[in-house]
Amino acid sequence: MKLELPNSIFFAEVERLLGQGQCVTIPVKGHSMRPMMHNERDKVTLTPCNEEQIEVGAVVLFRHHNGHIMHRICAIDGEKVTFAGDGNYRTKEQAERKDIVAKVVSITRLSGQVIKLDSARWRIYSALWLSTPAIVRRYILAITFRLKIWI
């Protein structure tokens, strides 16, 4: 049985559970974190985030324009934090540190494989992807999306 809730109700409950110190696992929705995470295929586990965990490279859930987005931190300037999805080669969002709700600690693939974001594998894969020139990433994403190739 699949239950669909409005995002406002869903994320209010996610924030409530995180506020109690619990970890929460949610499905990935959207394509902005491709190829690292895949829409409706992967699940992410979120944990409450403390100030020391707010660092460049961390993947976090944050409040943005009355909604919630899960992207990677690109830059931090005082209280202002800049975010971008791994599959977004142009678009960036900005929010304040206080808008960060949780940190992503692991991804669970459809196969059941769990990838921890503090693992060497994740760090190497992320570094390779992020160091690839934006134009190259654009074409890789376009081709893999059209051919439905999971990388």
C-alpha positions in Angstrom: 0.0 0.0 0.0 1.3 3.4 -1.0 0.3 6.5 1.0 0.8 9.9 -0.5 0.8 13.0 1.7 1.1 16.7 0.8 4.8 17.7 1.2 3.9 20.2 3.9 2.5 17.4 6.1 5.2 14.9 5.2 8.1 17.2 6.0 6.5 18.6 9.1 6.5 15.0 10.4 10.1 14.4 9.2 11.2 17.6 11.1 9.3 16.5 14.2 11.0 13.1 14.2 14.4 14.7 13.6 13.7 17.2 16.4 13.3 14.1 18.7 16.8 13.0 17.7 15.6 10.2 15.5 17.0 9.2 12.1 14.4 9.2 9.2 14.5 7.4 5.9 12.7 9.0 3.0 12.4 8.3 -0.8 14.4 10.3 -3.2 12.1 12.5 -5.4 13.3 14.4 -8.4 16.3 14.3 -10.6 18.5 17.1 -9.3 20.9 14.7 -7.5 21.6 12.4 -10.4 23.8 10.5 -10.9 24.5 10.1 -7.2 20.8 9.5 -6.2 17.9 8.4 -8.4 14.2 9.5 -8.4 11.9 6.9 -6.8 14.6 4.3 -6.8 16.8 5.3 -3.9 16.0 6.1 -0.3 18.1 8.4 2.0 18.6 8.2 5.7 18.6 11.6 7.4 20.0 12.4 10.8 19.7 15.6 12.9 22.5 18.0 11.9 24.7 19.8 14.3 26.8 22.9 13.5 30.0 20.9 12.9 28.3 18.9 10.2 27.5 21.9 8.1 30.4 21.8 5.8 31.1 22.1 2.1 30.4 18.8 0.3 27.8 17.6 2.8 24.4 16.5 1.4 21.6 18.1 3.5 17.9 18.6 3.6 17.0 22.3 3.9 14.0 24.6 3.9 13.7 26.8 0.8 10.8 28.9 -0.4 8.2 27.2 1.8 9.4 23.7 0.7 12.3 21.3 1.3 15.2 20.5 -1.0 18.0 17.9 -0.6 21.2 19.2 -2.2 25.0 19.4 -1.6 26.5 22.3 0.2 28.7 24.2 -2.3 29.8 27.2 -0.2 29.4 28.7 3.2 29.8 32.5 3.9 28.9 33.2 7.6 25.2 32.3 8.0 24.6 32.1 4.2 24.9 28.7 2.7 24.9 27.9 -1.1 23.6 24.6 -2.3 23.4 22.8 -5.7 22.1 19.4 -6.9 24.8 17.1 -8.4 22.7 17.0 -11.6 22.3 20.8 -11.7 25.1 22.3 -13.5 23.7 25.9 -13.4 21.1 26.3 -10.7 22.1 27.1 -7.1 20.0 27.9 -4.1 20.9 29.9 -1.0 19.5 29.7 2.5 20.7 30.3 6.0 22.4 27.8 8.3 19.2 27.8 10.4 17.3 26.4 7.4 19.3 23.2 7.3 17.1 20.4 8.7 19.2 17.3 8.4 22.2 15.7 7.0 22.1 12.7 4.6 24.1 9.9 6.1 23.4 7.0 3.7 21.6 6.0 0.5 19.8 2.7 0.1 19.6 1.4 -3.4 16.6 -0.5 -4.8 18.8 -3.7 -4.5 19.1 -3.1 -0.7 22.8 -2.0 -1.0 23.6 0.8 1.5 26.1 3.5 0.7 27.4 5.5 3.6 28.2 9.1 2.7 31.2 9.1 5.0 32.7 6.1 3.1 35.8 6.3 0.9 33.7 5.0 -2.1 31.2 7.9 -1.8 33.9 10.5 -1.3 35.9 9.3 -4.4 32.8 9.0 -6.6 31.6 12.5 -5.5 35.0 14.0 -6.1 35.2 12.5 -9.6 31.7 13.7 -10.5 32.1 17.2 -9.1 35.5 17.7 -10.7 34.1 16.8 -14.2 33.6 20.0 -16.2 30.0 21.2 -16.2 29.5 20.8 -19.9 30.7 17.2 -19.8 28.3 16.5 -16.8 25.5 18.0 -18.8 26.0 15.6 -21.7 26.5 12.6 -19.5 23.2 13.4 -17.7 21.3 14.0 -20.9 22.5 10.7 -22.5 22.0 8.6 -19.4 18.5 10.1 -18.7 17.3 9.5 -22.2 18.6 6.0 -22.4 17.5 5.3 -18.8 21.0 4.2 -17.8 21.8 4.1 -14.1 25.4 5.1 -13.3 
